[in-house]
């Protein structure tokens, strides 16, 4: 009686291949048996497990807060320096500074809001 099977082929780094070979030797299994056992023990992987940005579990709130803060600040700093250096030199210093600061604040808040929405789906 023939069993319906299909061959899977993967390319892995050398250290991973050596780890698989060592595990096979230790457990007295072939690579096919080891991989079949590992796949069966994990169950099936559903596509829905990766629909939130490729991460199976949500990011910690503390890390999300840090990401939002740093992203907003960095965006604001970049916008400030870009505008302050590249706005027309004909404008007086006070106007250039005012436009740069308000644009930096607005873009920083917008980026923080965007990152927050993207990470807290």
For each residue, the residues with C-beta under 8 A, 3 or more apart:
1:
2:
3:
4:
5:
6:
7:
8: 35
9:
10:
11:
12: 16 17 20
13: 16 17
14: 17 18
15: 18 19
16: 12 13 19 20
17: 12 13 14 20 21
18: 14 15 21 22
19: 15 16 22 23
20: 12 16 17 23 24 31 34 35
21: 17 18 24 25 31
22: 18 19 25 26
23: 19 20 26 27 29 34
24: 20 21 27 28 29 30 31 33 34
25: 21 22 28
26: 22 23
27: 23 24 34
28: 24 25
29: 23 24 33 34 37
30: 24 33 34
31: 20 21 24 34 35
32: 35 36
33: 24 29 30 36 37
34: 20 23 24 27 29 30 31 37 38
35: 8 20 31 32 38 39
36: 32 33 39 40
37: 29 33 34 40 41
38: 34 35 41 42
39: 35 36 42
40: 36 37 43
41: 37 38
42: 38 39 45
43: 40
44:
45: 42 49
46: 49
47: 50 51
48: 51
49: 45 46 56
50: 47 54 55 56
51: 47 48
52: 55 58 121
53: 118 119 121
54: 50
55: 50 52 58 59
56: 49 50
57:
58: 52 55 120
59: 55 63 64 67 119
60: 63 64
61: 64 65
62: 65 66
63: 59 60 66 67
64: 59 60 61 67 68 116 119 120
65: 61 62 68 69
66: 62 63 69 70
67: 59 63 64 70 71 115 119
68: 64 65 71 72 112 115 116 119
69: 65 66 72 73 112
70: 66 67 73 74
71: 67 68 74 75 111 112 115
72: 68 69 75 76 108 109 111 112 115
73: 69 70 76 77 108
74: 70 71 77 78
75: 71 72 78 79 107 108 110 111 112
76: 72 73 79 80 104 105 107 108 111
77: 73 74 80 81 104 108
78: 74 75 81 82
79: 75 76 82 83 100 103 104 107 108
80: 76 77 83 84 100 101 103 104
81: 77 78 84 85
82: 78 79 85 86
83: 79 80 86 87 96 99 100 103 104
84: 80 81 87 96 97 100
85: 81 82
86: 82 83
87: 83 84 91 96 99 100
88: 91
89:
90:
91: 87 88 95 96 99
92: 95 96
93: 96 97
94: 97 98
95: 91 92 98 99
96: 83 84 87 91 92 93 99 100
97: 84 93 94 100 101
98: 94 95 101 102
99: 83 87 91 95 96 102 103
100: 79 80 83 84 87 96 97 103 104
101: 80 97 98 104 105
102: 98 99 105 106
103: 79 80 83 99 100 106 107
104: 76 77 79 80 83 100 101 107 108
105: 76 101 102 108 109
106: 102 103 109 110
107: 75 76 79 103 104 110 111
108: 72 73 75 76 77 79 104 105 111 112
109: 72 105 106 112 113
110: 75 106 107 113 114
111: 71 72 75 76 107 108 114 115
112: 68 69 71 72 75 108 109 115 116
113: 109 110 116 117
114: 110 111 117 118
115: 67 68 71 72 111 112 118 119
116: 64 68 112 113 119 120
117: 113 114 120 121
118: 53 114 115 121
119: 53 59 64 67 68 115 116
120: 58 64 116 117
121: 52 53 117 118
